[in-house]
């Protein structure tokens, strides 16, 4: 899935109603590993959808870091 292009309300972990916006917010709050996300959301390893955590982090952590550093590429 192209996580950069899906709506923020896309379900990531359906059994717990965790949406993409929840995962991105957790990343913005400093959770930067799949294990950290599992802990934050109270999930056991292997819960359907948790396999998406790393690909989501791969997309959004660099963007979050660019925003924090002020080098988001604007003119």
PQR file with spaces between the fields and no chain letter, atoms N, CA, C, O and H, PARSE charges and radii, in Angstrom:
ATOM       1  N    UNK     1       0.846   -1.181    0.000 -0.4000 1.5000
ATOM       2  CA   UNK     1       0.000    0.000    0.000 -0.0000 2.0000
ATOM       3  C    UNK     1       0.887    1.238    0.000  0.5500 1.7000
ATOM       4  O    UNK     1       1.947    1.258    0.626 -0.5500 1.4000
ATOM       5  N    UNK     2       0.448    2.247   -0.695 -0.4000 1.5000
ATOM       6  CA   UNK     2       1.171    3.513   -0.741 -0.0000 2.0000
ATOM       7  C    UNK     2       0.663    4.399    0.396  0.5500 1.7000
ATOM       8  O    UNK     2      -0.271    5.181    0.217 -0.5500 1.4000
ATOM       9  H    UNK     2      -0.413    2.230   -1.203  0.4000 1.0000
ATOM      10  N    UNK     3       1.282    4.267    1.557 -0.4000 1.5000
ATOM      11  CA   UNK     3       0.795    4.942    2.764 -0.0000 2.0000
ATOM      12  C    UNK     3       0.816    6.453    2.646  0.5500 1.7000
ATOM      13  O    UNK     3       0.106    7.147    3.373 -0.5500 1.4000
ATOM      14  H    UNK     3       2.040    3.632    1.703  0.4000 1.0000
ATOM      15  N    UNK     4       1.616    6.957    1.746 -0.4000 1.5000
ATOM      16  CA   UNK     4       1.705    8.405    1.558 -0.0000 2.0000
ATOM      17  C    UNK     4       0.443    8.968    0.897  0.5500 1.7000
ATOM      18  O    UNK     4       0.156   10.160    1.010 -0.5500 1.4000
ATOM      19  H    UNK     4       2.193    6.393    1.156  0.4000 1.0000
ATOM      20  N    UNK     5      -0.295    8.116    0.216 -0.4000 1.5000
ATOM      21  CA   UNK     5      -1.423    8.598   -0.585 -0.0000 2.0000
ATOM      22  C    UNK     5      -2.798    8.180   -0.071  0.5500 1.7000
ATOM      23  O    UNK     5      -3.813    8.599   -0.626 -0.5500 1.4000
ATOM      24  H    UNK     5      -0.062    7.148    0.123  0.4000 1.0000
ATOM      25  N    UNK     6      -2.846    7.369    0.973 -0.4000 1.5000
ATOM      26  CA   UNK     6      -4.149    6.924    1.465 -0.0000 2.0000
ATOM      27  C    UNK     6      -4.706    7.948    2.455  0.5500 1.7000
ATOM      28  O    UNK     6      -3.938    8.683    3.076 -0.5500 1.4000
ATOM      29  H    UNK     6      -2.021    7.029    1.425  0.4000 1.0000
ATOM      30  N    UNK     7      -6.028    8.004    2.608 -0.4000 1.5000
ATOM      31  CA   UNK     7      -6.633    8.955    3.550 -0.0000 2.0000
ATOM      32  C    UNK     7      -6.213    8.674    4.992  0.5500 1.7000
ATOM      33  O    UNK     7      -5.909    7.539    5.358 -0.5500 1.4000
ATOM      34  H    UNK     7      -6.651    7.407    2.104  0.4000 1.0000
ATOM      35  N    UNK     8      -6.204    9.716    5.786 -0.4000 1.5000
ATOM      36  CA   UNK     8      -5.790    9.608    7.190 -0.0000 2.0000
ATOM      37  C    UNK     8      -6.682    8.675    7.993  0.5500 1.7000
ATOM      38  O    UNK     8      -6.246    8.113    8.997 -0.5500 1.4000
ATOM      39  H    UNK     8      -6.450   10.638    5.488  0.4000 1.0000
ATOM      40  N    UNK     9      -7.926    8.505    7.561 -0.4000 1.5000
ATOM      41  CA   UNK     9      -8.838    7.632    8.301 -0.0000 2.0000
ATOM      42  C    UNK     9      -8.823    6.181    7.799  0.5500 1.7000
ATOM      43  O    UNK     9      -9.730    5.403    8.096 -0.5500 1.4000
ATOM      44  H    UNK     9      -8.281    8.961    6.745  0.4000 1.0000
ATOM      45  N    UNK    10      -7.785    5.832    7.037 -0.4000 1.5000
ATOM      46  CA   UNK    10      -7.611    4.450    6.599 -0.0000 2.0000
ATOM      47  C    UNK    10      -7.323    3.577    7.815  0.5500 1.7000
ATOM      48  O    UNK    10      -6.471    3.913    8.638 -0.5500 1.4000
ATOM      49  H    UNK    10      -7.049    6.464    6.795  0.4000 1.0000
ATOM      50  N    UNK    11      -8.029    2.466    7.926 -0.4000 1.5000
ATOM      51  CA   UNK    11      -7.857    1.558    9.056 -0.0000 2.0000
ATOM      52  C    UNK    11      -6.544    0.788    8.894  0.5500 1.7000
ATOM      53  O    UNK    11      -6.279    0.203    7.843 -0.5500 1.4000
ATOM      54  H    UNK    11      -8.720    2.193    7.257  0.4000 1.0000
ATOM      55  N    UNK    12      -5.736    0.800    9.940 -0.4000 1.5000
ATOM      56  CA   UNK    12      -4.465    0.072    9.946 -0.0000 2.0000
ATOM      57  C    UNK    12      -4.626   -1.223   10.740  0.5500 1.7000
ATOM      58  O    UNK    12      -4.269   -2.298   10.257 -0.5500 1.4000
ATOM      59  H    UNK    12      -5.951    1.275   10.793  0.4000 1.0000
ATOM      60  N    UNK    13      -5.158   -1.124   11.946 -0.4000 1.5000
ATOM      61  CA   UNK    13      -5.423   -2.294   12.782 -0.0000 2.0000
ATOM      62  C    UNK    13      -6.928   -2.297   13.055  0.5500 1.7000
ATOM      63  O    UNK    13      -7.409   -1.662   13.994 -0.5500 1.4000
ATOM      64  H    UNK    13      -5.448   -0.251   12.339  0.4000 1.0000
ATOM      65  N    UNK    14      -7.640   -3.014   12.224 -0.4000 1.5000
ATOM      66  CA   UNK    14      -9.100   -2.973   12.262 -0.0000 2.0000
ATOM      67  C    UNK    14      -9.664   -3.465   13.594  0.5500 1.7000
ATOM      68  O    UNK    14     -10.642   -2.910   14.095 -0.5500 1.4000
ATOM      69  H    UNK    14      -7.248   -3.530   11.462  0.4000 1.0000
ATOM      70  N    UNK    15      -9.055   -4.500   14.167 -0.4000 1.5000
ATOM      71  CA   UNK    15      -9.598   -5.073   15.402 -0.0000 2.0000
ATOM      72  C    UNK    15      -9.567   -4.089   16.572  0.5500 1.7000
ATOM      73  O    UNK    15     -10.299   -4.265   17.546 -0.5500 1.4000
ATOM      74  H    UNK    15      -8.261   -4.951   13.760  0.4000 1.0000
ATOM      75  N    UNK    16      -8.736   -3.068   16.485 -0.4000 1.5000
ATOM      76  CA   UNK    16      -8.617   -2.073   17.559 -0.0000 2.0000
ATOM      77  C    UNK    16      -8.997   -0.663   17.094  0.5500 1.7000
ATOM      78  O    UNK    16      -8.790    0.313   17.816 -0.5500 1.4000
ATOM      79  H    UNK    16      -8.142   -2.925   15.694  0.4000 1.0000
ATOM      80  N    UNK    17      -9.553   -0.568   15.888 -0.4000 1.5000
ATOM      81  CA   UNK    17      -9.954    0.732   15.327 -0.0000 2.0000
ATOM      82  C    UNK    17      -8.811    1.747   15.310  0.5500 1.7000
ATOM      83  O    UNK    17      -9.009    2.921   15.623 -0.5500 1.4000
ATOM      84  H    UNK    17      -9.722   -1.361   15.302  0.4000 1.0000
ATOM      85  N    UNK    18      -7.619    1.287   14.945 -0.4000 1.5000
ATOM      86  CA   UNK    18      -6.456    2.172   14.863 -0.0000 2.0000
ATOM      87  C    UNK    18      -6.295    2.599   13.404  0.5500 1.7000
ATOM      88  O    UNK    18      -6.103    1.772   12.512 -0.5500 1.4000
ATOM      89  H    UNK    18      -7.459    0.333   14.690  0.4000 1.0000
ATOM      90  N    UNK    19      -6.380    3.903   13.191 -0.4000 1.5000
ATOM      91  CA   UNK    19      -6.290    4.458   11.848 -0.0000 2.0000
ATOM      92  C    UNK    19      -4.893    4.995   11.571  0.5500 1.7000
ATOM      93  O    UNK    19      -4.077    5.159   12.478 -0.5500 1.4000
ATOM      94  H    UNK    19      -6.536    4.574   13.916  0.4000 1.0000
ATOM      95  N    UNK    20      -4.644    5.263   10.300 -0.4000 1.5000
ATOM      96  CA   UNK    20      -3.361    5.823    9.893 -0.0000 2.0000
ATOM      97  C    UNK    20      -3.052    7.090   10.679  0.5500 1.7000
ATOM      98  O    UNK    20      -1.916    7.281   11.112 -0.5500 1.4000
ATOM      99  H    UNK    20      -5.307    5.131    9.564  0.4000 1.0000
ATOM     100  N    UNK    21      -4.036    7.955   10.870 -0.4000 1.5000
ATOM     101  CA   UNK    21      -3.790    9.206   11.594 -0.0000 2.0000
ATOM     102  C    UNK    21      -3.339    8.947   13.026  0.5500 1.7000
ATOM     103  O    UNK    21      -2.580    9.741   13.582 -0.5500 1.4000
ATOM     104  H    UNK    21      -4.959    7.800   10.518  0.4000 1.0000
ATOM     105  N    UNK    22      -3.794    7.845   13.639 -0.4000 1.5000
ATOM     106  CA   UNK    22      -3.370    7.502   14.997 -0.0000 2.0000
ATOM     107  C    UNK    22      -1.897    7.096   15.024  0.5500 1.7000
ATOM     108  O    UNK    22      -1.143    7.478   15.919 -0.5500 1.4000
ATOM     109  H    UNK    22      -4.411    7.200   13.187  0.4000 1.0000
ATOM     110  N    UNK    23      -1.511    6.312   14.020 -0.4000 1.5000
ATOM     111  CA   UNK    23      -0.119    5.854   13.939 -0.0000 2.0000
ATOM     112  C    UNK    23       0.809    7.036   13.657  0.5500 1.7000
ATOM     113  O    UNK    23       1.875    7.151   14.263 -0.5500 1.4000
ATOM     114  H    UNK    23      -2.123    6.001   13.293  0.4000 1.0000
ATOM     115  N    UNK    24       0.407    7.904   12.746 -0.4000 1.5000
ATOM     116  CA   UNK    24       1.225    9.078   12.414 -0.0000 2.0000
ATOM     117  C    UNK    24       1.326   10.014   13.617  0.5500 1.7000
ATOM     118  O    UNK    24       2.394   10.573   13.871 -0.5500 1.4000
ATOM     119  H    UNK    24      -0.458    7.810   12.254  0.4000 1.0000
ATOM     120  N    UNK    25       0.252   10.192   14.349 -0.4000 1.5000
ATOM     121  CA   UNK    25       0.291   11.038   15.549 -0.0000 2.0000
ATOM     122  C    UNK    25       1.240   10.447   16.585  0.5500 1.7000
ATOM     123  O    UNK    25       2.006   11.177   17.215 -0.5500 1.4000
ATOM     124  H    UNK    25      -0.615    9.739   14.143  0.4000 1.0000
ATOM     125  N    UNK    26       1.195    9.139   16.765 -0.4000 1.5000
ATOM     126  CA   UNK    26       2.113    8.492   17.711 -0.0000 2.0000
ATOM     127  C    UNK    26       3.561    8.709   17.270  0.5500 1.7000
ATOM     128  O    UNK    26       4.438    8.954   18.099 -0.5500 1.4000
ATOM     129  H    UNK    26       0.574    8.545   16.254  0.4000 1.0000
ATOM     130  N    UNK    27       3.804    8.618   15.975 -0.4000 1.5000
ATOM     131  CA   UNK    27       5.158    8.859   15.458 -0.0000 2.0000
ATOM     132  C    UNK    27       5.574   10.304   15.708  0.5500 1.7000
ATOM     133  O    UNK    27       6.714   10.568   16.090 -0.5500 1.4000
ATOM     134  H    UNK    27       3.092    8.419   15.302  0.4000 1.0000
ATOM     135  N    UNK    28       4.658   11.230   15.496 -0.4000 1.5000
ATOM     136  CA   UNK    28       4.954   12.643   15.751 -0.0000 2.0000
ATOM     137  C    UNK    28       5.216   12.897   17.232  0.5500 1.7000
ATOM     138  O    UNK    28       5.950   13.817   17.594 -0.5500 1.4000
ATOM     139  H    UNK    28       3.731   11.015   15.186  0.4000 1.0000
ATOM     140  N    UNK    29       4.611   12.074   18.082 -0.4000 1.5000
ATOM     141  CA   UNK    29       4.811   12.192   19.529 -0.0000 2.0000
ATOM     142  C    UNK    29       6.083   11.491   20.001  0.5500 1.7000
ATOM     143  O    UNK    29       6.399   11.513   21.190 -0.5500 1.4000
ATOM     144  H    UNK    29       4.015   11.326   17.789  0.4000 1.0000
ATOM     145  N    UNK    30       6.819   10.865   19.069 -0.4000 1.5000
ATOM     146  CA   UNK    30       8.108   10.287   19.418 -0.0000 2.0000
ATOM     147  C    UNK    30       8.206    8.772   19.372  0.5500 1.7000
ATOM     148  O    UNK    30       9.281    8.227   19.623 -0.5500 1.4000
ATOM     149  H    UNK    30       6.562   10.847   18.102  0.4000 1.0000
ATOM     150  N    UNK    31       7.135    8.083   19.065 -0.4000 1.5000
ATOM     151  CA   UNK    31       7.199    6.620   18.964 -0.0000 2.0000
ATOM     152  C    UNK    31       7.752    6.289   17.590  0.5500 1.7000
ATOM     153  O    UNK    31       7.105    6.549   16.576 -0.5500 1.4000
ATOM     154  H    UNK    31       6.261    8.526   18.861  0.4000 1.0000
ATOM     155  N    UNK    32       8.959    5.711   17.554 -0.4000 1.5000
ATOM     156  CA   UNK    32       9.628    5.551   16.259 -0.0000 2.0000
ATOM     157  C    UNK    32       9.977    4.111   15.887  0.5500 1.7000
ATOM     158  O    UNK    32      10.801    3.887   15.000 -0.5500 1.4000
ATOM     159  H    UNK    32       9.485    5.500   18.378  0.4000 1.0000
ATOM     160  N    UNK    33       9.366    3.142   16.549 -0.4000 1.5000
ATOM     161  CA   UNK    33       9.589    1.737   16.205 -0.0000 2.0000
ATOM     162  C    UNK    33       8.253    0.995   16.177  0.5500 1.7000
ATOM     163  O    UNK    33       7.308    1.398   16.855 -0.5500 1.4000
ATOM     164  H    UNK    33       8.697    3.325   17.270  0.4000 1.0000
ATOM     165  N    UNK    34       8.169   -0.081   15.401 -0.4000 1.5000
ATOM     166  CA   UNK    34       6.955   -0.894   15.418 -0.0000 2.0000
ATOM     167  C    UNK    34       6.648   -1.428   16.813  0.5500 1.7000
ATOM     168  O    UNK    34       5.487   -1.488   17.219 -0.5500 1.4000
ATOM     169  H    UNK    34       8.937   -0.408   14.850  0.4000 1.0000
ATOM     170  N    UNK    35       7.686   -1.812   17.542 -0.4000 1.5000
ATOM     171  CA   UNK    35       7.493   -2.318   18.900 -0.0000 2.0000
ATOM     172  C    UNK    35       6.930   -1.238   19.815  0.5500 1.7000
ATOM     173  O    UNK    35       6.072   -1.506   20.656 -0.5500 1.4000
ATOM     174  H    UNK    35       8.629   -1.762   17.213  0.4000 1.0000
ATOM     175  N    UNK    36       7.419   -0.025   19.643 -0.4000 1.5000
ATOM     176  CA   UNK    36       6.903    1.088   20.426 -0.0000 2.0000
ATOM     177  C    UNK    36       5.437    1.359   20.125  0.5500 1.7000
ATOM     178  O    UNK    36       4.658    1.674   21.025 -0.5500 1.4000
ATOM     179  H    UNK    36       8.116    0.192   18.960  0.4000 1.0000
ATOM     180  N    UNK    37       5.065    1.236   18.852 -0.4000 1.5000
ATOM     181  CA   UNK    37       3.662    1.421   18.479 -0.0000 2.0000
ATOM     182  C    UNK    37       2.802    0.317   19.075  0.5500 1.7000
ATOM     183  O    UNK    37       1.706    0.581   19.570 -0.5500 1.4000
ATOM     184  H    UNK    37       5.698    0.981   18.121  0.4000 1.0000
ATOM     185  N    UNK    38       3.288   -0.916   19.033 -0.4000 1.5000
ATOM     186  CA   UNK    38       2.534   -2.022   19.628 -0.0000 2.0000
ATOM     187  C    UNK    38       2.306   -1.754   21.113  0.5500 1.7000
ATOM     188  O    UNK    38       1.208   -1.966   21.629 -0.5500 1.4000
ATOM     189  H    UNK    38       4.179   -1.131   18.631  0.4000 1.0000
ATOM     190  N    UNK    39       3.335   -1.295   21.781 -0.4000 1.5000
ATOM     191  CA   UNK    39       3.212   -1.001   23.215 -0.0000 2.0000
ATOM     192  C    UNK    39       2.241    0.152   23.450  0.5500 1.7000
ATOM     193  O    UNK    39       1.380    0.075   24.327 -0.5500 1.4000
ATOM     194  H    UNK    39       4.226   -1.124   21.362  0.4000 1.0000
ATOM     195  N    UNK    40       2.380    1.212   22.673 -0.4000 1.5000
ATOM     196  CA   UNK    40       1.501    2.384   22.841 -0.0000 2.0000
ATOM     197  C    UNK    40       0.035    2.004   22.678  0.5500 1.7000
ATOM     198  O    UNK    40      -0.822    2.475   23.426 -0.5500 1.4000
ATOM     199  H    UNK    40       3.080    1.274   21.961  0.4000 1.0000
ATOM     200  N    UNK    41      -0.248    1.155   21.701 -0.4000 1.5000
ATOM     201  CA   UNK    41      -1.632    0.786   21.421 -0.0000 2.0000
ATOM     202  C    UNK    41      -2.079   -0.468   22.158  0.5500 1.7000
ATOM     203  O    UNK    41      -3.218   -0.907   21.996 -0.5500 1.4000
ATOM     204  H    UNK    41       0.448    0.773   21.094  0.4000 1.0000
ATOM     205  N    UNK    42      -1.195   -1.052   22.967 -0.4000 1.5000
ATOM     206  CA   UNK    42      -1.560   -2.229   23.750 -0.0000 2.0000
ATOM     207  C    UNK    42      -1.811   -3.461   22.907  0.5500 1.7000
ATOM     208  O    UNK    42      -2.745   -4.221   23.164 -0.5500 1.4000
ATOM     209  H    UNK    42      -0.270   -0.696   23.098  0.4000 1.0000
ATOM     210  N    UNK    43      -0.978   -3.658   21.901 -0.4000 1.5000
ATOM     211  CA   UNK    43      -1.155   -4.762   20.967 -0.0000 2.0000
ATOM     212  C    UNK    43      -0.120   -5.855   21.176  0.5500 1.7000
ATOM     213  O    UNK    43       1.037   -5.580   21.493 -0.5500 1.4000
ATOM     214  H    UNK    43      -0.219   -3.040   21.692  0.4000 1.0000
ATOM     215  N    UNK    44      -0.542   -7.071   21.001 -0.4000 1.5000
ATOM     216  CA   UNK    44       0.375   -8.209   21.015 -0.0000 2.0000
ATOM     217  C    UNK    44       1.044   -8.311   19.648  0.5500 1.7000
ATOM     218  O    UNK    44       0.485   -7.871   18.644 -0.5500 1.4000
ATOM     219  H    UNK    44      -1.483   -7.294   20.744  0.4000 1.0000
ATOM     220  N    UNK    45       2.230   -8.887   19.613 -0.4000 1.5000
ATOM     221  CA   UNK    45       2.905   -9.125   18.344 -0.0000 2.0000
ATOM     222  C    UNK    45       2.057  -10.064   17.494  0.5500 1.7000
ATOM     223  O    UNK    45       1.490  -11.030   18.004 -0.5500 1.4000
ATOM     224  H    UNK    45       2.684   -9.245   20.429  0.4000 1.0000
ATOM     225  N    UNK    46       1.974   -9.781   16.217 -0.4000 1.5000
ATOM     226  CA   UNK    46       1.249  -10.639   15.306 -0.0000 2.0000
ATOM     227  C    UNK    46      -0.210  -10.267   15.084  0.5500 1.7000
ATOM     228  O    UNK    46      -0.892  -10.904   14.281 -0.5500 1.4000
ATOM     229  H    UNK    46       2.434   -8.997   15.803  0.4000 1.0000
ATOM     230  N    UNK    47      -0.700   -9.243   15.785 -0.4000 1.5000
ATOM     231  CA   UNK    47      -2.074   -8.788   15.563 -0.0000 2.0000
ATOM     232  C    UNK    47      -2.169   -8.281   14.118  0.5500 1.7000
ATOM     233  O    UNK    47      -1.296   -7.550   13.650 -0.5500 1.4000
ATOM     234  H    UNK    47      -0.146   -8.725   16.437  0.4000 1.0000
ATOM     235  N    UNK    48      -3.232   -8.676   13.424 -0.4000 1.5000
ATOM     236  CA   UNK    48      -3.410   -8.271   12.035 -0.0000 2.0000
ATOM     237  C    UNK    48      -3.345   -6.754   11.904  0.5500 1.7000
ATOM     238  O    UNK    48      -4.059   -6.030   12.598 -0.5500 1.4000
ATOM     239  H    UNK    48      -3.942   -9.270   13.805  0.4000 1.0000
ATOM     240  N    UNK    49      -2.495   -6.288   11.019 -0.4000 1.5000
ATOM     241  CA   UNK    49      -2.332   -4.859   10.778 -0.0000 2.0000
ATOM     242  C    UNK    49      -1.022   -4.316   11.311  0.5500 1.7000
ATOM     243  O    UNK    49      -0.515   -3.317   10.801 -0.5500 1.4000
ATOM     244  H    UNK    49      -1.916   -6.877   10.455  0.4000 1.0000
ATOM     245  N    UNK    50      -0.463   -4.960   12.334 -0.4000 1.5000
ATOM     246  CA   UNK    50       0.788   -4.447   12.904 -0.0000 2.0000
ATOM     247  C    UNK    50       1.948   -4.574   11.916  0.5500 1.7000
ATOM     248  O    UNK    50       2.963   -3.892   12.058 -0.5500 1.4000
ATOM     249  H    UNK    50      -0.876   -5.771   12.749  0.4000 1.0000
ATOM     250  N    UNK    51       1.800   -5.441   10.921 -0.4000 1.5000
ATOM     251  CA   UNK    51       2.848   -5.562    9.901 -0.0000 2.0000
ATOM     252  C    UNK    51       2.959   -4.274    9.075  0.5500 1.7000
ATOM     253  O    UNK    51       3.942   -4.074    8.361 -0.5500 1.4000
ATOM     254  H    UNK    51       0.975   -5.994   10.806  0.4000 1.0000
ATOM     255  N    UNK    52       1.958   -3.413    9.175 -0.4000 1.5000
ATOM     256  CA   UNK    52       1.982   -2.134    8.454 -0.0000 2.0000
ATOM     257  C    UNK    52       2.755   -1.053    9.185  0.5500 1.7000
ATOM     258  O    UNK    52       3.071   -0.020    8.594 -0.5500 1.4000
ATOM     259  H    UNK    52       1.159   -3.575    9.755  0.4000 1.0000
ATOM     260  N    UNK    53       3.065   -1.263   10.452 -0.4000 1.5000
ATOM     261  CA   UNK    53       3.715   -0.212   11.232 -0.0000 2.0000
ATOM     262  C    UNK    53       5.047    0.222   10.627  0.5500 1.7000
ATOM     263  O    UNK    53       5.286    1.420   10.476 -0.5500 1.4000
ATOM     264  H    UNK    53       2.809   -2.101   10.933  0.4000 1.0000
ATOM     265  N    UNK    54       5.912   -0.718   10.279 -0.4000 1.5000
ATOM     266  CA   UNK    54       7.219   -0.332    9.744 -0.0000 2.0000
ATOM     267  C    UNK    54       7.096    0.414    8.425  0.5500 1.7000
ATOM     268  O    UNK    54       7.737    1.452    8.265 -0.5500 1.4000
ATOM     269  H    UNK    54       5.717   -1.691   10.402  0.4000 1.0000
ATOM     270  N    UNK    55       6.299   -0.069    7.466 -0.4000 1.5000
ATOM     271  CA   UNK    55       6.158    0.714    6.228 -0.0000 2.0000
ATOM     272  C    UNK    55       5.590    2.113    6.453  0.5500 1.7000
ATOM     273  O    UNK    55       5.976    3.054    5.759 -0.5500 1.4000
ATOM     274  H    UNK    55       5.778   -0.913    7.596  0.4000 1.0000
ATOM     275  N    UNK    56       4.690    2.260    7.403 -0.4000 1.5000
ATOM     276  CA   UNK    56       4.139    3.584    7.712 -0.0000 2.0000
ATOM     277  C    UNK    56       5.240    4.464    8.309  0.5500 1.7000
ATOM     278  O    UNK    56       5.397    5.619    7.911 -0.5500 1.4000
ATOM     279  H    UNK    56       4.376    1.496    7.967  0.4000 1.0000
ATOM     280  N    UNK    57       5.990    3.928    9.247 -0.4000 1.5000
ATOM     281  CA   UNK    57       7.094    4.692    9.839 -0.0000 2.0000
ATOM     282  C    UNK    57       8.122    5.073    8.782  0.5500 1.7000
ATOM     283  O    UNK    57       8.662    6.179    8.808 -0.5500 1.4000
ATOM     284  H    UNK    57       5.862    2.990    9.570  0.4000 1.0000
ATOM     285  N    UNK    58       8.394    4.160    7.852 -0.4000 1.5000
ATOM     286  CA   UNK    58       9.364    4.442    6.788 -0.0000 2.0000
ATOM     287  C    UNK    58       8.946    5.653    5.958  0.5500 1.7000
ATOM     288  O    UNK    58       9.798    6.403    5.482 -0.5500 1.4000
ATOM     289  H    UNK    58       7.955    3.261    7.831  0.4000 1.0000
ATOM     290  N    UNK    59       7.649    5.846    5.785 -0.4000 1.5000
ATOM     291  CA   UNK    59       7.145    6.975    5.008 -0.0000 2.0000
ATOM     292  C    UNK    59       7.098    8.249    5.848  0.5500 1.7000
ATOM     293  O    UNK    59       7.532    9.309    5.397 -0.5500 1.4000
ATOM     294  H    UNK    59       6.957    5.237    6.172  0.4000 1.0000
ATOM     295  N    UNK    60       6.578    8.146    7.055 -0.4000 1.5000
ATOM     296  CA   UNK    60       6.256    9.362    7.810 -0.0000 2.0000
ATOM     297  C    UNK    60       7.365    9.871    8.722  0.5500 1.7000
ATOM     298  O    UNK    60       7.431   11.077    8.961 -0.5500 1.4000
ATOM     299  H    UNK    60       6.225    7.285    7.421  0.4000 1.0000
ATOM     300  N    UNK    61       8.230    9.021    9.237 -0.4000 1.5000
ATOM     301  CA   UNK    61       9.297    9.528   10.116 -0.0000 2.0000
ATOM     302  C    UNK    61      10.214   10.526    9.408  0.5500 1.7000
ATOM     303  O    UNK    61      10.541   11.558    9.994 -0.5500 1.4000
ATOM     304  H    UNK    61       8.176    8.042    9.042  0.4000 1.0000
ATOM     305  N    UNK    62      10.644   10.258    8.163 -0.4000 1.5000
ATOM     306  CA   UNK    62      11.465   11.272    7.488 -0.0000 2.0000
ATOM     307  C    UNK    62      10.722   12.601    7.298  0.5500 1.7000
ATOM     308  O    UNK    62      11.315   13.671    7.435 -0.5500 1.4000
ATOM     309  H    UNK    62      10.378    9.420    7.687  0.4000 1.0000
ATOM     310  N    UNK    63       9.437   12.529    6.985 -0.4000 1.5000
ATOM     311  CA   UNK    63       8.654   13.759    6.809 -0.0000 2.0000
ATOM     312  C    UNK    63       8.530   14.515    8.127  0.5500 1.7000
ATOM     313  O    UNK    63       8.648   15.740    8.159 -0.5500 1.4000
ATOM     314  H    UNK    63       8.956   11.659    6.874  0.4000 1.0000
ATOM     315  N    UNK    64       8.296   13.791    9.202 -0.4000 1.5000
ATOM     316  CA   UNK    64       8.197   14.424   10.522 -0.0000 2.0000
ATOM     317  C    UNK    64       9.521   15.076   10.882  0.5500 1.7000
ATOM     318  O    UNK    64       9.541   16.191   11.403 -0.5500 1.4000
ATOM     319  H    UNK    64       8.200   12.796    9.176  0.4000 1.0000
ATOM     320  N    UNK    65      10.619   14.397   10.612 -0.4000 1.5000
ATOM     321  CA   UNK    65      11.938   14.955   10.911 -0.0000 2.0000
ATOM     322  C    UNK    65      12.207   16.213   10.089  0.5500 1.7000
ATOM     323  O    UNK    65      12.763   17.182   10.605 -0.5500 1.4000
ATOM     324  H    UNK    65      10.602   13.491   10.189  0.4000 1.0000
ATOM     325  N    UNK    66      11.816   16.205    8.817 -0.4000 1.5000
ATOM     326  CA   UNK    66      11.996   17.402    7.985 -0.0000 2.0000
ATOM     327  C    UNK    66      11.192   18.574    8.544  0.5500 1.7000
ATOM     328  O    UNK    66      11.678   19.705    8.561 -0.5500 1.4000
ATOM     329  H    UNK    66      11.364   15.418    8.398  0.4000 1.0000
ATOM     330  N    UNK    67       9.982   18.315    8.994 -0.4000 1.5000
ATOM     331  CA   UNK    67       9.163   19.380    9.571 -0.0000 2.0000
ATOM     332  C    UNK    67       9.781   19.931   10.853  0.5500 1.7000
ATOM     333  O    UNK    67       9.785   21.140   11.085 -0.5500 1.4000
ATOM     334  H    UNK    67       9.588   17.396    8.980  0.4000 1.0000
ATOM     335  N    UNK    68      10.293   19.043   11.666 -0.4000 1.5000
ATOM     336  CA   UNK    68      10.910   19.466   12.936 -0.0000 2.0000
ATOM     337  C    UNK    68      12.156   20.312   12.694  0.5500 1.7000
ATOM     338  O    UNK    68      12.418   21.274   13.417 -0.5500 1.4000
ATOM     339  H    UNK    68      10.290   18.061   11.478  0.4000 1.0000
ATOM     340  N    UNK    69      12.918   19.940   11.666 -0.4000 1.5000
ATOM     341  CA   UNK    69      14.177   20.651   11.414 -0.0000 2.0000
ATOM     342  C    UNK    69      13.963   21.938   10.629  0.5500 1.7000
ATOM     343  O    UNK    69      14.881   22.744   10.478 -0.5500 1.4000
ATOM     344  H    UNK    69      12.705   19.159   11.079  0.4000 1.0000
ATOM     345  N    UNK    70      12.746   22.123   10.131 -0.4000 1.5000
ATOM     346  CA   UNK    70      12.463   23.334    9.364 -0.0000 2.0000
ATOM     347  C    UNK    70      12.894   23.253    7.928  0.5500 1.7000
ATOM     348  O    UNK    70      12.832   24.250    7.209 -0.5500 1.4000
ATOM     349  H    UNK    70      12.000   21.468   10.254  0.4000 1.0000
ATOM     350  N    UNK    71      13.331   22.085    7.486 -0.4000 1.5000
ATOM     351  CA   UNK    71      13.782   21.937    6.092 -0.0000 2.0000
ATOM     352  C    UNK    71      12.821   21.075    5.304  0.5500 1.7000
ATOM     353  O    UNK    71      13.181   20.011    4.800 -0.5500 1.4000
ATOM     354  H    UNK    71      13.380   21.275    8.070  0.4000 1.0000
ATOM     355  N    UNK    72      11.603   21.547    5.208 -0.4000 1.5000
ATOM     356  CA   UNK    72      10.573   20.757    4.535 -0.0000 2.0000
ATOM     357  C    UNK    72      10.576   20.973    3.028  0.5500 1.7000
ATOM     358  O    UNK    72       9.680   20.490    2.334 -0.5500 1.4000
ATOM     359  H    UNK    72      11.310   22.412    5.617  0.4000 1.0000
ATOM     360  N    UNK    73      11.555   21.681    2.520 -0.4000 1.5000
ATOM     361  CA   UNK    73      11.710   21.803    1.079 -0.0000 2.0000
ATOM     362  C    UNK    73      10.929   22.948    0.453  0.5500 1.7000
ATOM     363  O    UNK    73      10.899   23.080   -0.771 -0.5500 1.4000
ATOM     364  H    UNK    73      12.282   22.074    3.083  0.4000 1.0000
ATOM     365  N    UNK    74      10.308   23.764    1.267 -0.4000 1.5000
ATOM     366  CA   UNK    74       9.559   24.903    0.708 -0.0000 2.0000
ATOM     367  C    UNK    74      10.478   25.999    0.192  0.5500 1.7000
ATOM     368  O    UNK    74      11.670   26.021    0.497 -0.5500 1.4000
ATOM     369  H    UNK    74      10.333   23.656    2.261  0.4000 1.0000
ATOM     370  N    UNK    75       9.918   26.898   -0.583 -0.4000 1.5000
ATOM     371  CA   UNK    75      10.700   27.945   -1.226 -0.0000 2.0000
ATOM     372  C    UNK    75      11.020   29.042   -0.345  0.5500 1.7000
ATOM     373  O    UNK    75      11.678   29.996   -0.761 -0.5500 1.4000
ATOM     374  H    UNK    75       8.949   26.880   -0.830  0.4000 1.0000
